[in-house]
Amino acid sequence: MRFASRIARNPSIFSITRSSASTSSCSSRSGSAKVADRIVKLFAVDPEGHKREIIGLSGQTLLKALTNHGLIDPDSHRLEDIDACSSECEVHIAQEWLEKLPEASYDEQYVLKRNSRARVLNKHSRLGCQVVLSPELQGMVVAIPEPKPWDIP
């Protein structure tokens, strides 16, 4: 009853509510067009040597994009948590793309060395959970290495 009397005294309250609802629905429609601007297309070479196109989003990790395309088992890694890294998170990135990435952090280097089990570390190795996709990485080529013998059940 009170609400109805307020509308009767001030009908603009109702129209403001309606216009703000229609404005928000329009902005959400235009926001979806911007997703196309965030798409980053990459190429991943699986352990069998097959090259596959992978689509990720800018701001997403490489690991998430590879997991979404079934190249990395999501159960092997709590996504985005460096402490949970296994050797399945390791990817090999082509040299020309490595130069476009920020240097690996101390934690990332530590995990890579720990996963290599005192073997020689591949200079192209990075952790997929630590590589954040950006438009500059459009066309990047990554290789998914074969599982390490100690990670095979």
C-alpha positions as CSV (number, residue, x, y, z in Angstrom):
1,M,0.0,0.0,0.0
2,R,2.7,2.5,0.9
3,F,4.6,1.7,-2.3
4,A,1.5,2.3,-4.4
5,S,0.9,5.7,-2.7
6,R,4.5,6.7,-3.4
7,I,4.2,5.9,-7.1
8,A,0.9,7.8,-7.2
9,R,2.6,10.9,-5.7
10,N,5.8,10.5,-7.8
11,P,5.3,8.4,-10.9
12,S,8.9,9.0,-12.1
13,I,10.1,6.5,-9.5
14,F,8.6,3.7,-11.6
15,S,10.0,5.0,-14.9
16,I,13.5,5.3,-13.5
17,T,13.4,1.7,-12.4
18,R,12.3,0.6,-15.9
19,S,14.8,2.7,-17.7
20,S,17.7,1.5,-15.6
21,A,16.6,-2.1,-16.2
22,S,16.5,-1.6,-20.0
23,T,19.9,0.2,-19.9
24,S,21.5,-2.7,-18.1
25,S,20.2,-5.2,-20.5
26,C,21.5,-3.2,-23.4
27,S,24.9,-2.9,-21.8
28,S,25.1,-6.6,-21.3
29,R,24.4,-7.2,-25.0
30,S,27.1,-4.9,-26.0
31,G,29.5,-6.4,-23.4
32,S,29.2,-9.8,-25.1
33,A,30.5,-8.3,-28.4
34,K,33.7,-7.5,-26.5
35,V,34.4,-11.2,-25.8
36,A,35.5,-11.5,-29.4
37,D,38.2,-8.9,-28.7
38,R,39.5,-11.1,-25.8
39,I,40.0,-14.3,-28.0
40,V,43.5,-15.5,-28.2
41,K,44.1,-18.3,-30.8
42,L,47.1,-20.6,-30.1
43,F,48.5,-23.8,-31.4
44,A,49.3,-26.8,-29.2
45,V,51.3,-29.8,-30.2
46,D,50.2,-32.8,-28.2
47,P,52.6,-35.6,-27.2
48,E,51.7,-37.6,-30.3
49,G,52.8,-34.7,-32.5
50,H,49.4,-33.5,-33.6
51,K,49.0,-29.7,-33.9
52,R,45.7,-28.4,-32.6
53,E,44.2,-24.9,-32.6
54,I,43.4,-23.8,-29.1
55,I,41.2,-20.8,-28.2
56,G,41.6,-19.0,-24.9
57,L,40.7,-15.6,-23.6
58,S,43.0,-12.8,-22.7
59,G,43.6,-12.8,-19.0
60,Q,43.1,-16.6,-18.8
61,T,46.0,-18.9,-18.1
62,L,47.5,-21.1,-20.7
63,L,46.7,-24.1,-18.4
64,K,43.0,-23.2,-18.4
65,A,42.9,-23.0,-22.2
66,L,44.7,-26.3,-22.6
67,T,42.4,-27.9,-19.9
68,N,39.3,-26.6,-21.7
69,H,40.5,-28.4,-24.9
70,G,41.2,-31.7,-23.1
71,L,45.0,-31.5,-23.5
72,I,45.7,-31.4,-19.8
73,D,43.8,-33.4,-17.2
74,P,42.1,-30.9,-14.8
75,D,42.4,-33.4,-11.9
76,S,46.1,-33.2,-12.1
77,H,46.3,-29.6,-11.1
78,R,44.2,-27.2,-8.9
79,L,44.1,-24.5,-11.6
80,E,46.1,-21.4,-11.0
81,D,47.7,-22.7,-7.7
82,I,51.5,-22.9,-8.2
83,D,51.9,-25.1,-5.1
84,A,49.8,-27.8,-6.7
85,C,51.9,-28.0,-9.9
86,S,52.8,-31.4,-11.2
87,S,54.9,-32.1,-14.3
88,E,51.6,-32.2,-16.3
89,C,51.5,-28.4,-15.9
90,E,54.8,-28.0,-17.8
91,V,54.6,-26.9,-21.4
92,H,57.3,-26.1,-23.9
93,I,57.0,-22.8,-25.6
94,A,58.7,-21.9,-28.9
95,Q,61.7,-19.5,-28.5
96,E,60.1,-16.5,-30.3
97,W,57.1,-16.7,-27.9
98,L,59.2,-17.1,-24.8
99,E,60.8,-13.7,-25.5
100,K,57.3,-12.2,-25.3
101,L,56.5,-13.6,-21.9
102,P,57.6,-12.1,-18.6
103,E,60.5,-14.0,-17.0
104,A,59.6,-17.0,-14.8
105,S,59.2,-16.1,-11.2
106,Y,61.5,-17.7,-8.5
107,D,58.6,-20.0,-7.5
108,E,58.0,-21.1,-11.1
109,Q,61.7,-21.9,-11.6
110,Y,61.7,-23.8,-8.4
111,V,58.7,-26.0,-9.4
112,L,60.2,-26.6,-12.8
113,K,63.5,-27.7,-11.3
114,R,61.7,-29.9,-8.7
115,N,59.7,-31.5,-11.5
116,S,62.7,-32.2,-13.6
117,R,64.1,-34.4,-10.8
118,A,67.7,-33.2,-11.2
119,R,67.7,-33.8,-14.9
120,V,68.6,-31.0,-17.4
121,L,65.8,-28.5,-17.5
122,N,64.4,-27.7,-21.0
123,K,65.1,-24.0,-21.7
124,H,61.6,-23.8,-23.3
125,S,59.8,-25.1,-20.2
126,R,57.2,-23.0,-18.5
127,L,54.3,-23.7,-16.2
128,G,51.0,-23.4,-18.0
129,C,49.4,-22.0,-14.8
130,Q,51.8,-19.1,-14.8
131,V,51.5,-18.0,-18.4
132,V,48.7,-15.5,-18.7
133,L,47.2,-15.1,-22.2
134,S,47.2,-11.7,-23.9
135,P,46.5,-10.4,-27.4
136,E,50.3,-10.3,-28.0
137,L,50.4,-14.1,-27.8
138,Q,48.0,-14.6,-30.7
139,G,49.4,-17.6,-32.7
140,M,51.7,-18.8,-30.0
141,V,52.9,-22.4,-30.4
142,V,53.3,-24.6,-27.3
143,A,54.1,-28.3,-27.0
144,I,52.7,-30.6,-24.4
145,P,55.5,-32.9,-23.3
146,E,55.1,-36.6,-22.8
147,P,54.3,-37.5,-19.1
148,K,57.4,-38.1,-17.0
149,P,57.9,-41.7,-16.0
150,W,57.4,-40.9,-12.3
151,D,54.0,-39.4,-13.1
152,I,52.6,-42.4,-14.9
153,P,50.4,-44.5,-12.6
